[in-house]
Amino acid sequence: LPPLAEQLDAIWEAAPAVLSVVFGAPSRELVWQAHSRGIRVVGTATTVAEALALQRSGVDAIVATGAEAAGHRVSFLRAAEDSLVGLFSLLPQVADAVDVPVIAAGGIADRRGVAAAFALGASGVQVGTAFLATSESAATAAHRAAIRSTGADQSVLTRAMSGRLARGARNRAVREIEASGAIAPFPAQNWLTGQFRAAAGQQGKGALQSLWLGQSAPLAQGETAAEVFAELVSGVPA
């Protein structure tokens, strides 16, 4: 990846409405730079302590991401394994602890999850897996099929594919790498598995891909992004 300074130069030039950050709290200087350009900053927390750290940095909103969520755990104050809080516990505690809007993420895939999130203090929701399963998604066919077929108790938190703790399907690659006991730190492990993941994606071999998905994958029923969005919106309180 390019150095952070180069990435930020590209962001300042593009001037998006929102800059979202993970794996830490941005510096107050970075937040000031964003605000001076009319860009709002959103941080991501997996614990209340992380949410408070983000608030001190001056972010405009905080994503409270529960352990149910797909993909990488973005914990930054303690090890990811020590920061696995479910959304129903995390969300109301974060909402009570901070003074900025809180966005709920992790385990939300239909109107019921949206309604629950707002009832627990969220100002908005963030959804990933349900949109990954849609026809517009860039996910491979094998990835979409895994989302449709993986039960809530069948996803796994693993460092096997990238070296960072992440939630996805426990496919052949994950099982065999974990059984070997040989998992390099990030980014070395990510580079190593990348040697076969790209080819596996081109050949439709889901058993050798990173199939990130959340625990609510079975609830992802919409075939198109419009269907998923309509389902989610119907859970927003009137």
C-alpha positions in Angstrom: 0.0 0.0 0.0 1.1 3.6 -0.5 2.3 5.5 2.6 -0.5 7.0 4.6 0.5 10.6 3.6 0.0 9.7 -0.1 -3.3 8.0 0.7 -4.4 11.2 2.5 -3.3 13.4 -0.4 -5.6 11.4 -2.7 -8.5 11.7 -0.2 -8.0 15.5 0.2 -8.0 15.8 -3.6 -11.1 13.8 -4.0 -12.8 15.5 -1.1 -15.4 12.9 -0.3 -18.3 13.7 2.1 -17.0 11.2 4.7 -13.7 9.6 5.6 -14.1 6.3 7.5 -11.2 4.9 9.4 -10.5 1.6 11.1 -7.8 -0.1 13.2 -7.3 3.0 15.4 -8.2 6.5 16.4 -7.2 9.3 13.9 -5.0 12.1 15.2 -6.7 15.4 16.0 -4.5 16.9 13.2 -6.0 14.5 10.7 -9.5 15.2 11.8 -8.8 19.0 11.6 -7.4 18.5 8.1 -10.6 16.7 7.1 -12.9 19.2 8.7 -11.1 22.1 7.1 -12.1 20.5 3.7 -15.7 19.9 4.7 -15.1 16.2 5.2 -16.7 14.4 8.2 -14.7 11.6 9.9 -16.2 8.3 11.1 -14.2 5.9 13.3 -14.9 2.3 14.2 -15.0 0.7 17.7 -15.3 -2.8 19.0 -15.3 -1.8 22.7 -16.6 1.2 24.8 -13.0 2.2 25.5 -12.2 2.4 21.8 -15.4 4.5 21.3 -14.2 6.9 23.9 -10.8 7.1 22.3 -12.4 7.9 19.0 -14.5 10.6 20.6 -11.5 12.2 22.1 -9.9 12.4 18.7 -12.8 14.5 17.4 -14.6 12.1 15.0 -18.1 13.0 13.9 -19.6 9.6 14.3 -18.7 6.1 15.6 -19.4 2.7 14.1 -20.0 0.2 16.9 -19.2 -3.1 15.3 -20.2 -6.3 17.1 -18.4 -9.6 17.0 -21.1 -11.0 14.7 -19.7 -8.9 11.8 -18.0 -10.3 8.7 -14.4 -9.7 7.8 -11.6 -8.3 9.9 -12.0 -7.3 13.5 -10.7 -3.8 13.8 -9.8 -3.7 17.5 -7.0 -1.4 18.4 -6.7 -1.0 22.2 -6.5 -4.7 23.0 -6.1 -7.9 21.0 -9.1 -8.7 18.8 -9.6 -11.9 20.7 -10.1 -9.9 23.9 -12.5 -7.4 22.3 -15.3 -9.7 21.1 -18.5 -8.0 22.2 -21.8 -8.8 20.6 -23.7 -5.9 19.1 -26.7 -6.1 21.5 -24.2 -5.5 24.4 -21.9 -3.1 22.7 -24.3 -0.8 21.0 -26.3 0.6 24.0 -23.1 0.9 26.1 -21.4 2.9 23.3 -24.5 5.0 22.8 -24.6 5.8 26.5 -20.8 6.6 26.7 -20.4 9.0 23.8 -21.9 12.3 22.6 -21.7 11.7 18.8 -24.0 9.6 16.6 -23.5 5.9 16.8 -23.8 3.6 13.7 -24.6 -0.1 14.4 -22.8 -2.8 12.5 -22.6 -6.6 12.7 -25.4 -9.1 12.4 -27.9 -6.7 10.7 -29.4 -8.1 7.5 -33.1 -7.4 7.6 -35.8 -5.0 9.0 -35.7 -6.7 12.4 -32.1 -6.0 12.9 -32.5 -2.3 11.9 -35.4 -1.9 14.3 -33.5 -3.5 17.1 -30.4 -1.2 16.4 -32.5 1.9 16.6 -34.2 0.7 19.8 -30.7 0.2 21.3 -29.6 3.7 20.6 -28.2 3.7 17.0 -28.6 6.7 14.8 -28.0 4.6 11.7 -26.9 1.1 10.6 -24.1 -0.3 8.4 -24.7 -3.5 6.5 -22.2 -5.6 4.6 -23.0 -9.3 4.1 -26.5 -8.8 2.8 -25.2 -6.6 0.0 -22.3 -8.9 -0.8 -24.9 -11.6 -1.6 -26.7 -9.5 -4.3 -26.3 -9.7 -8.0 -24.6 -6.3 -8.2 -21.8 -7.4 -5.8 -18.3 -8.0 -7.0 -18.2 -11.1 -4.8 -17.6 -14.4 -6.7 -20.4 -16.8 -7.3 -18.8 -19.1 -4.7 -18.7 -16.3 -2.2 -22.4 -15.5 -2.7 -23.3 -19.2 -2.5 -21.4 -19.4 0.8 -23.4 -16.5 2.2 -26.7 -18.2 1.3 -25.6 -21.5 2.8 -23.5 -20.8 5.9 -25.5 -21.0 9.2 -25.2 -18.6 12.0 -23.2 -21.1 14.0 -20.9 -22.1 11.1 -18.9 -19.0 10.5 -15.5 -18.8 12.2 -13.1 -16.2 13.5 -9.7 -17.0 12.1 -6.3 -15.6 11.4 -5.6 -18.2 8.7 -6.2 -16.2 5.6 -4.7 -12.8 6.4 -2.9 -13.0 9.7 -5.5 -10.7 11.3 -8.6 -12.1 13.1 -11.5 -12.1 10.7 -15.0 -13.8 10.4 -15.8 -15.9 7.4 -16.8 -19.4 6.2 -14.7 -22.2 7.6 -13.7 -23.7 4.2 -10.9 -26.0 3.2 -8.3 -23.4 3.2 -9.1 -22.2 6.7 -9.3 -25.7 8.1 -6.0 -26.9 6.6 -4.1 -23.7 7.5 -5.4 -23.8 11.1 -4.5 -27.5 11.3 -1.0 -26.8 10.2 -0.5 -24.4 13.0 1.6 -22.2 10.7 0.1 -18.8 10.5 2.4 -15.8 9.8 1.6 -12.3 11.1 -0.2 -9.8 8.9 0.7 -8.8 6.2 2.9 -11.8 5.5 0.1 -14.3 5.8 -2.1 -12.2 3.6 0.6 -12.2 0.9 1.1 -16.0 1.2 -2.5 -16.9 0.8 -2.9 -14.3 -1.9 -0.8 -16.5 -4.1 -3.6 -19.0 -4.4 -6.7 -16.9 -3.5 -6.7 -14.9 -6.8 -6.5 -18.0 -8.9 -9.1 -19.7 -6.8 -11.5 -16.8 -7.5 -10.9 -17.0 -11.2 -11.6 -20.7 -11.2 -14.6 -20.6 -9.0 -13.0 -22.6 -6.2 -14.7 -21.3 -3.1 -12.8 -23.8 -0.9 -9.6 -21.8 -1.4 -11.0 -18.2 -1.2 -11.5 -15.8 1.6 -15.2 -16.0 2.1 -15.9 -13.3 4.6 -19.5 -13.4 5.9 -21.3 -12.5 9.2 -23.3 -14.5 11.6 -26.6 -13.2 10.1 -25.7 -14.5 6.6 -28.7 -16.8 6.5 -30.9 -13.7 6.7 -29.5 -12.2 3.5 -32.4 -13.0 1.2 -32.5 -10.1 -1.3 -31.4 -10.9 -4.8 -30.7 -7.3 -5.7 -29.3 -4.3 -3.8 -32.6 -2.5 -4.3 -34.4 -5.4 -2.6 -32.0 -5.5 0.3 -32.2 -1.7 0.8 -36.0 -1.7 0.7 -36.0 -4.5 3.3 -33.7 -2.5 5.6 -35.5 0.8 5.2 -38.7 -0.8 6.3 -37.2 -1.4 9.7 -36.4 2.3 10.3 -38.7 3.8 12.9 -41.3 6.2 11.5 
